[in-house]
Amino acid sequence: MKHLHLVASALSATLLAGCLEEETTSPQKVTIGDVPCTSDHAVVYSSAEISNEYTAVLRVSDYASNTLELVQNNSISSSDVLSTADSDYAYIGREDNLYQLGRFNIDTIQKFYKTAIDSDSGLFQTDNDLGYSLRDTGIAETANPYDIGFINDSTAVIARYGKDEAWLVNLDAQQESDFKLCEIDLSHYSTSSTDSEGTVTTYSPNMLSVHVNENYVAITMQRLNGYAAVNSAYMSIFNLNTWEEVDTNNNDADTELKGIELNLKNPQSNTQSGDDIYLGSFIYNSASGCETGETGLEKVNLDSLSSTTIDSTTCYQSVTSTSDGKIYAVDNHSSYYGEAGSNTLFEINGLTKTALSDFEDTTIETISAYNDDLWYSLPQETSGSGDTLVVTRDFEVGRIDTTTNASISASVVNPSLTTRAITFIDQ
């Protein structure tokens, strides 16, 4: 693809911007400050422990509301958990704890211990019970927090899609003033456009994800102009001991940016397997469908600090990895949302993709792996309309044993709505 197109529909633009719904409740604000991260904030990396007994946390939504359903021992153990009036929330599990990120115009983070999720009793205590704010005092614009990258159980980096700075935070903070430790400045990755009247508009770097290993924190940025993916996406690498940005270009005179310039544009999904980060990207045009050529699947290695294009012929909406290093991805060749068209589940091996025969030309919403289990979500399917509407398949979530790529039929459950995302905590 030589020319990129503007996103052609309001729905598509909304997804790219990472903001589906607005929340009218303002987060509690405290003065935190803008201390830059330095060697004084050096943190020792520790990976999460993986449990053989775990709970799958399903975020189910109709795009107008949001709730969780918990799956234990192949059945739904709790429903209508942490229900919210809107759906722009993300959930990230880490061992015994579940973290709730309130995204566009919500800008809060809450932490739940595994035995207290049903009670809505968050560990981050604030007067408004919403958890800690991810905006500084006096800032009206949304920070739109998008992802948490854990350095260890107590410390993490939060990517803020709507701002120029990521935050290093203390996840054990007992009060809000102790939560934010320092800021990671990414303003040099911001983008801009000039309209016909000469007015310049500057956009944030659009931080999508954070990944961590023993040496580095890697922050991936879409770098859109508004909703248009016309700029190169980048991954910025920070030294975990000094918090200085690593120059991956060896002072290349052609760029002032030190990060890894990605081969593909508009990353949408991601996963980490050891030192390898896989990024699934796509650009969708309502007239021509998925734009190929500069979207697809890309791998960044945190040892060599280099990027490899795995596939640029297919657009990918979801990618995940198992504990033993298997990579799976779902393509998208019809729409942003699985309900609108068929897609296929692939196993990725090097530069080769192999379709799983039971999941070809189906309708997969998302996938997520834990240990050697690959979880998938299928939306409800219907035929007819009005009084003749017939449900041909209920909402479904299932699990695949990736040692054989065979479905575990006993694990299929039927949530109340389409499962948009799946994460995991210890049981």
Backbone hydrogen bonds in HBPLUS format (Angstrom, degrees):
<---DONOR---> <-ACCEPTOR-->    atom                        ^
c    i                          cat <-CA-CA->   ^        H-A-AA   ^      H-
h    n   atom  resd res      DA  || num        DHA   H-A  angle D-A-AA Bond
n    s   type  num  typ     dist DA aas  dist angle  dist       angle   num
A0013-ALA N   A0009-SER O   2.98 MM   4  6.22 163.3  2.01 152.3 157.3     1
A0014-THR N   A0010-ALA O   2.94 MM   4  6.08 150.3  2.03 144.0 151.7     2
A0015-LEU N   A0011-LEU O   3.24 MM   4  6.56 154.6  2.31 147.1 152.2     3
A0016-LEU N   A0012-SER O   3.08 MM   4  6.37 167.3  2.09 157.5 160.3     4
A0017-ALA N   A0013-ALA O   3.04 MM   4  6.18 153.5  2.12 147.9 154.6     5
A0019-CYS N   A0014-THR O   3.23 MM   5  5.68 164.7  2.25 162.1 160.7     6
A0018-GLY N   A0015-LEU O   2.93 MM   3  5.03 147.8  2.03 102.2 112.6     7
A0183-GLU N   A0035-VAL O   2.69 MM 148  5.96 148.3  1.78 151.0 161.2     8
A0037-CYS N   A0183-GLU O   2.92 MM 146  5.49 150.1  2.01 153.8 146.2     9
A0041-HIS N   A0038-THR O   2.89 MM   3  5.60 164.2  1.91 120.8 126.1    10
A0042-ALA N   A0039-SER O   3.18 MM   3  5.19 152.1  2.27 114.1 111.0    11
A0046-SER N   A0151-ILE O   2.83 MM 105  6.24 157.7  1.88 160.6 160.3    12
A0427-GLN N   A0053-GLU O   3.03 MM 374  5.43 167.1  2.05 127.0 122.8    13
A0055-THR N   A0425-ILE O   2.79 MM 370  5.41 168.3  1.81 162.3 166.1    14
A0425-ILE N   A0055-THR O   3.11 MM 370  5.41 155.1  2.18 147.4 155.2    15
A0056-ALA N   A0071-VAL O   3.05 MM  15  5.05 160.1  2.09 148.9 149.2    16
A0071-VAL N   A0056-ALA O   2.87 MM  15  5.05 162.0  1.91 150.9 156.2    17
A0057-VAL N   A0423-THR O   2.78 MM 366  5.21 173.1  1.78 149.5 151.2    18
A0423-THR N   A0057-VAL O   3.04 MM 366  5.21 160.5  2.08 143.7 149.5    19
A0058-LEU N   A0069-GLU O   2.88 MM  11  5.13 169.5  1.89 157.8 158.7    20
A0069-GLU N   A0058-LEU O   2.97 MM  11  5.13 148.5  2.07 139.7 149.3    21
A0059-ARG N   A0421-ALA O   2.92 MM 362  5.27 178.3  1.92 158.4 158.6    22
A0420-ARG N   A0059-ARG O   2.79 MM 361  5.78 147.6  1.89 164.1 169.5    23
A0060-VAL N   A0067-THR O   2.93 MM   7  5.60 155.2  1.99 161.7 168.3    24
A0067-THR N   A0060-VAL O   3.12 MM   7  5.60 155.0  2.18 161.7 167.1    25
A0061-SER N   A0418-THR O   3.15 MM 357  6.04 156.8  2.21 160.9 160.2    26
A0066-ASN N   A0084-THR O   3.31 MM  18  5.18 156.8  2.37 140.9 137.4    27
A0084-THR N   A0066-ASN O   2.78 MM  18  5.18 157.2  1.83 151.7 156.6    28
A0068-LEU N   A0081-VAL O   2.85 MM  13  4.79 147.3  1.96 140.4 148.6    29
A0081-VAL N   A0068-LEU O   3.06 MM  13  4.79 169.3  2.07 143.4 142.5    30
A0070-LEU N   A0078-SER O   2.93 MM   8  5.14 153.8  2.00 140.2 148.8    31
A0077-SER N   A0070-LEU O   2.71 MM   7  5.60 147.2  1.81 147.1 158.3    32
A0072-GLN N   A0075-SER O   2.90 MM   3  5.59 150.6  1.99 172.5 163.6    33
A0075-SER N   A0072-GLN O   3.08 MM   3  5.59 147.6  2.19 114.3 123.1    34
A0089-TYR N   A0087-SER O   2.90 MM   2  5.66 137.2  2.09 102.1  91.0    35
A0103-ARG N   A0088-ASP O   3.05 MM  15  5.64 163.3  2.08 158.9 161.8    36
A0090-ALA N   A0101-LEU O   2.94 MM  11  5.07 156.3  1.99 142.6 150.4    37
A0101-LEU N   A0090-ALA O   2.80 MM  11  5.07 173.5  1.81 156.3 158.6    38
A0092-ILE N   A0099-TYR O   2.98 MM   7  5.21 156.4  2.04 142.8 150.5    39
A0099-TYR N   A0092-ILE O   2.91 MM   7  5.21 165.9  1.93 143.8 148.5    40
A0094-ARG N   A0097-ASN O   2.93 MM   3  5.41 165.5  1.95 162.3 163.2    41
A0097-ASN N   A0094-ARG O   3.00 MM   3  5.41 162.8  2.03 137.9 135.0    42
A0426-ASP N   A0095-GLU O   2.73 MM 331  5.25 166.3  1.75 134.2 138.5    43
A0114-LYS N   A0096-ASP O   2.93 MM  18  5.48 134.5  2.14 161.6 175.0    44
A0098-LEU N   A0112-PHE O   2.87 MM  14  5.14 160.9  1.90 150.2 156.7    45
A0112-PHE N   A0098-LEU O   2.82 MM  14  5.14 159.0  1.86 152.2 159.1    46
A0100-GLN N   A0110-GLN O   2.79 MM  10  5.07 166.8  1.80 151.3 155.5    47
A0110-GLN N   A0100-GLN O   2.96 MM  10  5.07 152.6  2.03 139.4 148.2    48
A0102-GLY N   A0108-THR O   2.83 MM   6  4.97 174.8  1.83 149.0 150.8    49
A0107-ASP N   A0102-GLY O   2.88 MM   5  5.13 117.5  2.28 114.6 121.1    50
A0106-ILE N   A0103-ARG O   2.93 MM   3  5.37 166.1  1.94 135.0 136.0    51
A0107-ASP N   A0103-ARG O   3.10 MM   4  5.37 156.9  2.16 141.1 148.1    52
A0134-LEU N   A0107-ASP O   2.82 MM  27  5.11 153.4  1.89 142.7 138.6    53
A0109-ILE N   A0132-TYR O   2.89 MM  23  5.37 144.5  2.01 147.4 158.3    54
A0132-TYR N   A0109-ILE O   2.97 MM  23  5.37 125.0  2.28 166.5 155.4    55
A0123-LEU N   A0111-LYS O   2.68 MM  12  5.36 171.4  1.69 163.7 166.8    56
A0116-ALA N   A0113-TYR O   2.85 MM   3  5.42 162.2  1.88 125.0 131.1    57
A0119-SER N   A0116-ALA O   3.14 MM   3  5.27 133.5  2.37  98.7 111.2    58
A0120-ASP N   A0117-ILE O   3.17 MM   3  5.46 166.8  2.19 112.8 116.8    59
A0129-ASP N   A0126-THR O   3.04 MM   3  5.05 158.5  2.09 105.3 112.1    60
A0139-ILE N   A0136-ASP O   3.25 MM   3  5.80 159.0  2.30 137.8 137.0    61
A0162-GLY N   A0143-ALA O   2.91 MM  19  4.67 157.3  1.96 133.4 131.0    62
A0161-TYR N   A0144-ASN O   2.93 MM  17  5.25 134.8  2.14 137.4 131.8    63
A0146-TYR N   A0159-ALA O   2.75 MM  13  5.56 169.8  1.76 156.9 159.9    64
A0159-ALA N   A0147-ASP O   2.99 MM  12  5.27 153.3  2.06 141.2 149.4    65
A0149-GLY N   A0157-VAL O   2.80 MM   8  5.09 167.2  1.81 155.3 159.8    66
A0157-VAL N   A0149-GLY O   2.86 MM   8  5.09 158.8  1.90 142.5 148.6    67
A0151-ILE N   A0155-THR O   2.94 MM   4  5.58 156.9  1.99 139.6 146.2    68
A0152-ASN N   A0155-THR O   3.28 MM   3  5.46 161.9  2.31 148.5 146.9    69
A0171-LEU N   A0154-SER O   2.65 MM  17  4.87 151.2  1.73 145.7 149.7    70
A0156-ALA N   A0169-VAL O   3.25 MM  13  5.53 155.7  2.31 141.3 147.2    71
A0169-VAL N   A0156-ALA O   2.86 MM  13  5.53 166.4  1.88 163.2 167.7    72
A0158-ILE N   A0167-TRP O   2.81 MM   9  5.22 158.1  1.85 150.9 158.4    73
A0167-TRP N   A0158-ILE O   3.16 MM   9  5.22 160.0  2.20 141.4 145.6    74
A0163-LYS N   A0160-ARG O   3.16 MM   3  5.57 170.0  2.17 118.0 121.0    75
A0186-LEU N   A0164-ASP O   2.77 MM  22  5.21 150.5  1.86 158.3 168.5    76
A0166-ALA N   A0184-ILE O   3.00 MM  18  5.01 154.0  2.07 143.9 144.3    77
A0184-ILE N   A0166-ALA O   2.84 MM  18  5.01 160.9  1.88 143.8 146.5    78
A0168-LEU N   A0182-CYS O   2.99 MM  14  5.41 172.4  2.00 152.2 153.9    79
A0181-LEU N   A0168-LEU O   2.78 MM  13  5.48 162.7  1.81 155.0 158.2    80
A0170-ASN N   A0179-PHE O   2.70 MM   9  4.92 157.6  1.75 146.6 154.7    81
A0173-ALA N   A0170-ASN O   3.23 MM   3  5.50 163.7  2.26 113.8 115.1    82
A0178-ASP N   A0175-GLN O   3.03 MM   3  5.73 158.8  2.08 120.0 126.5    83
A0179-PHE N   A0176-GLU O   3.09 MM   3  5.20 165.8  2.12 110.4 114.7    84
A0189-TYR N   A0186-LEU O   2.97 MM   3  5.72 165.7  1.99 122.6 127.2    85
A0190-SER N   A0187-SER O   3.06 MM   3  5.33 164.5  2.08 112.9 115.8    86
A0191-THR N   A0203-TYR O   3.13 MM  12  5.18 148.1  2.23 132.0 141.0    87
A0203-TYR N   A0191-THR O   2.68 MM  12  5.18 169.0  1.69 152.1 155.0    88
A0193-SER N   A0201-THR O   2.97 MM   8  5.43 145.8  2.09 144.2 155.1    89
A0201-THR N   A0193-SER O   2.84 MM   8  5.43 163.8  1.87 161.9 167.3    90
A0195-ASP N   A0199-THR O   3.01 MM   4  5.47 158.6  2.06 145.8 148.2    91
A0198-GLY N   A0195-ASP O   2.94 MM   3  5.32 162.9  1.97 116.6 120.3    92
A0223-ARG N   A0205-PRO O   3.03 MM  18  4.67 149.6  2.13 136.0 136.6    93
A0222-GLN N   A0206-ASN O   2.98 MM  16  5.34 162.1  2.01 143.3 141.4    94
A0208-LEU N   A0220-THR O   2.79 MM  12  5.64 166.9  1.80 154.6 159.3    95
A0220-THR N   A0209-SER O   3.05 MM  11  5.38 153.3  2.13 141.2 149.5    96
A0211-HIS N   A0218-ALA O   2.85 MM   7  5.11 157.7  1.90 147.2 154.8    97
A0218-ALA N   A0211-HIS O   2.74 MM   7  5.11 174.4  1.74 161.1 163.1    98
A0213-ASN N   A0216-TYR O   3.06 MM   3  5.56 159.5  2.11 154.1 158.1    99
A0240-LEU N   A0215-ASN O   2.86 MM  25  5.45 166.8  1.88 153.4 149.4   100
A0217-VAL N   A0238-PHE O   2.94 MM  21  5.14 148.1  2.04 141.1 151.0   101
A0238-PHE N   A0217-VAL O   2.88 MM  21  5.14 157.7  1.93 146.5 154.0   102
A0219-ILE N   A0236-SER O   2.91 MM  17  5.23 162.3  1.95 151.3 156.3   103
A0236-SER N   A0219-ILE O   2.90 MM  17  5.23 155.8  1.96 152.3 147.4   104
A0221-MET N   A0234-TYR O   2.81 MM  13  5.40 164.4  1.83 170.6 171.6   105
A0234-TYR N   A0221-MET O   3.17 MM  13  5.40 151.2  2.26 143.3 151.6   106
A0225-ASN N   A0228-ALA O   2.91 MM   3  5.15 168.3  1.92 152.3 154.1   107
A0228-ALA N   A0225-ASN O   3.04 MM   3  5.15 168.3  2.06 123.4 123.0   108
A0262-LEU N   A0233-ALA O   2.92 MM  29  5.47 162.8  1.95 145.1 148.8   109
A0235-MET N   A0260-ILE O   2.93 MM  25  5.06 146.9  2.04 135.8 146.4   110
A0260-ILE N   A0235-MET O   2.77 MM  25  5.06 155.6  1.83 153.3 147.7   111
A0246-VAL N   A0237-ILE O   2.79 MM   9  5.52 165.7  1.81 151.4 156.3   112
A0239-ASN N   A0244-GLU O   2.97 MM   5  5.57 169.8  1.98 157.7 157.1   113
A0243-TRP N   A0239-ASN O   2.72 MM   4  4.91 148.2  1.82 141.9 150.2   114
A0248-THR N   A0258-LYS O   2.84 MM  10  5.62 156.6  1.89 150.7 152.5   115
A0252-ASP N   A0249-ASN O   3.13 MM   3  5.33 122.4  2.48 101.1 114.8   116
A0255-THR N   A0252-ASP O   3.29 MM   3  6.03 172.6  2.30 120.5 122.7   117
A0265-LYS N   A0294-GLU O   2.62 MM  29  5.79 158.9  1.66 171.4 175.8   118
A0268-GLN N   A0280-GLY O   2.71 MM  12  5.84 175.5  1.72 154.2 155.7   119
A0269-SER N   A0280-GLY O   3.03 MM  11  4.96 162.5  2.06 145.0 147.2   120
A0280-GLY N   A0269-SER O   2.89 MM  11  4.96 158.1  1.94 127.9 135.1   121
A0271-THR N   A0278-TYR O   3.01 MM   7  5.34 141.3  2.16 144.1 151.8   122
A0278-TYR N   A0271-THR O   2.83 MM   7  5.34 165.4  1.85 160.3 165.1   123
A0273-SER N   A0276-ASP O   2.79 MM   3  5.22 166.4  1.81 159.4 164.1   124
A0276-ASP N   A0273-SER O   3.04 MM   3  5.22 161.1  2.07 128.2 128.7   125
A0302-LEU N   A0275-ASP O   2.76 MM  27  5.11 167.8  1.78 152.4 156.8   126
A0277-ILE N   A0300-VAL O   2.79 MM  23  5.08 164.0  1.81 150.7 156.4   127
A0300-VAL N   A0277-ILE O   2.78 MM  23  5.08 160.6  1.82 149.0 155.5   128
A0279-LEU N   A0298-GLU O   2.82 MM  19  5.21 163.4  1.85 154.9 160.2   129
A0298-GLU N   A0279-LEU O   3.02 MM  19  5.21 155.5  2.08 141.5 149.4   130
A0281-SER N   A0296-GLY O   2.82 MM  15  5.14 167.3  1.83 155.5 158.1   131
A0316-TYR N   A0281-SER O   3.29 MM  35  5.57 164.7  2.32 130.6 131.4   132
A0291-GLU N   A0283-ILE O   2.76 MM   8  5.42 175.3  1.76 176.2 174.9   133
A0285-ASN N   A0289-GLY O   2.89 MM   4  4.86 163.4  1.92 126.3 132.0   134
A0289-GLY N   A0285-ASN O   2.59 MM   4  4.86 143.6  1.71 153.9 155.1   135
A0293-GLY N   A0312-SER O   2.98 MM  19  5.16 155.0  2.05 155.3 161.1   136
A0297-LEU N   A0311-ASP O   2.78 MM  14  5.13 155.7  1.84 147.6 154.8   137
A0310-ILE N   A0297-LEU O   2.83 MM  13  5.41 151.4  1.91 143.7 151.4   138
A0311-ASP N   A0297-LEU O   3.17 MM  14  5.13 158.7  2.21 140.9 140.9   139
A0299-LYS N   A0308-THR O   2.80 MM   9  5.18 168.3  1.81 156.4 160.3   140
A0308-THR N   A0299-LYS O   2.75 MM   9  5.18 157.3  1.80 153.1 161.1   141
A0301-ASN N   A0306-SER O   2.95 MM   5  5.63 161.0  1.99 165.1 169.3   142
A0305-LEU N   A0301-ASN O   2.80 MM   4  5.36 127.7  2.07 134.4 149.6   143
A0332-ASN N   A0315-CYS O   2.67 MM  17  5.33 138.1  1.84 145.1 143.3   144
A0317-GLN N   A0330-VAL O   2.95 MM  13  5.94 150.9  2.04 153.5 162.9   145
A0330-VAL N   A0318-SER O   2.81 MM  12  5.20 159.3  1.86 150.0 154.0   146
A0320-THR N   A0328-TYR O   2.91 MM   8  5.47 158.4  1.96 155.7 160.1   147
A0328-TYR N   A0320-THR O   2.97 MM   8  5.47 170.2  1.98 156.5 158.3   148
A0322-THR N   A0326-LYS O   2.92 MM   4  5.26 152.8  1.99 145.0 154.0   149
A0325-GLY N   A0322-THR O   3.08 MM   3  5.32 160.9  2.12 112.1 113.8   150
A0323-SER N   A0371-ASN O   2.80 MM  48  4.70 169.4  1.81 131.4 135.1   151
A0348-ILE N   A0327-ILE O   2.80 MM  21  5.23 171.1  1.81 145.0 148.2   152
A0329-ALA N   A0346-PHE O   2.98 MM  17  5.32 155.6  2.04 143.3 150.3   153
A0346-PHE N   A0329-ALA O   2.81 MM  17  5.32 170.8  1.82 164.1 167.3   154
A0331-ASP N   A0344-THR O   3.23 MM  13  5.87 158.1  2.28 158.2 161.9   155
A0340-ALA N   A0337-TYR O   3.10 MM   3  5.98 155.6  2.16 125.1 130.2   156
A0341-GLY N   A0338-GLY O   3.22 MM   3  5.76 163.9  2.25 117.1 121.6   157
A0343-ASN N   A0362-THR O   2.69 MM  19  5.43 148.3  1.78 135.2 146.3   158
A0362-THR N   A0343-ASN O   2.81 MM  19  5.43 144.3  1.94 171.1 159.7   159
A0345-LEU N   A0359-PHE O   3.05 MM  14  5.59 154.4  2.12 147.3 155.4   160
A0356-LEU N   A0345-LEU O   2.94 MM  11  5.89 167.4  1.95 163.7 163.6   161
A0347-GLU N   A0354-THR O   2.82 MM   7  5.21 161.9  1.86 146.5 150.0   162
A0354-THR N   A0347-GLU O   2.88 MM   7  5.21 158.1  1.93 147.2 154.5   163
A0349-ASN N   A0352-THR O   2.79 MM   3  5.20 172.4  1.80 162.4 165.1   164
A0352-THR N   A0349-ASN O   3.03 MM   3  5.20 161.6  2.06 123.8 126.9   165
A0359-PHE N   A0356-LEU O   2.79 MM   3  5.43 159.5  1.83 124.3 131.4   166
A0365-GLU N   A0377-SER O   2.83 MM  12  5.41 164.6  1.86 150.1 154.2   167
A0377-SER N   A0366-THR O   3.00 MM  11  5.46 143.5  2.14 160.4 160.3   168
A0368-SER N   A0375-TRP O   2.97 MM   7  5.25 149.3  2.06 142.2 146.7   169
A0375-TRP N   A0368-SER O   2.80 MM   7  5.25 163.7  1.83 152.5 153.6   170
A0370-TYR N   A0373-ASP O   2.92 MM   3  5.38 156.2  1.98 153.0 160.9   171
A0373-ASP N   A0370-TYR O   2.87 MM   3  5.38 160.8  1.90 142.5 143.8   172
A0402-THR N   A0372-ASP O   3.07 MM  30  5.61 163.1  2.10 176.4 178.2   173
A0374-LEU N   A0400-ILE O   2.95 MM  26  4.96 169.6  1.96 147.5 151.0   174
A0400-ILE N   A0374-LEU O   2.72 MM  26  4.96 153.8  1.79 139.6 148.9   175
A0376-TYR N   A0398-GLY O   2.99 MM  22  5.50 157.0  2.05 145.2 149.4   176
A0398-GLY N   A0376-TYR O   3.05 MM  22  5.50 153.7  2.12 144.8 153.1   177
A0378-LEU N   A0396-GLU O   2.77 MM  18  5.06 171.0  1.77 156.9 157.9   178
A0396-GLU N   A0378-LEU O   2.97 MM  18  5.06 173.9  1.98 156.7 155.6   179
A0381-GLU N   A0393-ARG O   2.97 MM  12  4.99 157.5  2.02 134.3 141.1   180
A0392-THR N   A0381-GLU O   2.79 MM  11  5.50 142.3  1.93 132.9 144.3   181
A0393-ARG N   A0381-GLU O   3.15 MM  12  4.99 145.8  2.27 142.1 134.8   182
A0383-SER N   A0390-VAL O   2.83 MM   7  5.28 148.3  1.93 147.7 158.4   183
A0390-VAL N   A0383-SER O   2.81 MM   7  5.28 163.4  1.84 158.7 163.0   184
A0388-THR N   A0385-SER O   2.96 MM   3  5.31 143.8  2.10 142.0 136.4   185
A0389-LEU N   A0386-GLY O   3.20 MM   3  5.44 166.8  2.22 112.2 114.0   186
A0397-VAL N   A0413-VAL O   2.93 MM  16  5.36 152.6  2.00 155.6 158.0   187
A0413-VAL N   A0397-VAL O   2.84 MM  16  5.36 159.0  1.89 155.6 162.4   188
A0408-ILE N   A0399-ARG O   2.92 MM   9  5.75 165.3  1.94 167.7 163.2   189
A0401-ASP N   A0406-ALA O   2.96 MM   5  5.53 163.3  1.99 162.0 156.5   190
A0404-THR N   A0401-ASP O   3.16 MM   3  5.90 156.1  2.22 117.6 123.4   191
A0405-ASN N   A0401-ASP O   2.64 MM   4  5.36 129.1  1.89 140.8 155.7   192
A0411-SER N   A0408-ILE O   2.90 MM   3  5.65 160.7  1.94 124.1 130.5   193
A0412-VAL N   A0409-SER O   3.26 MM   3  5.72 172.5  2.26 116.3 118.6   194
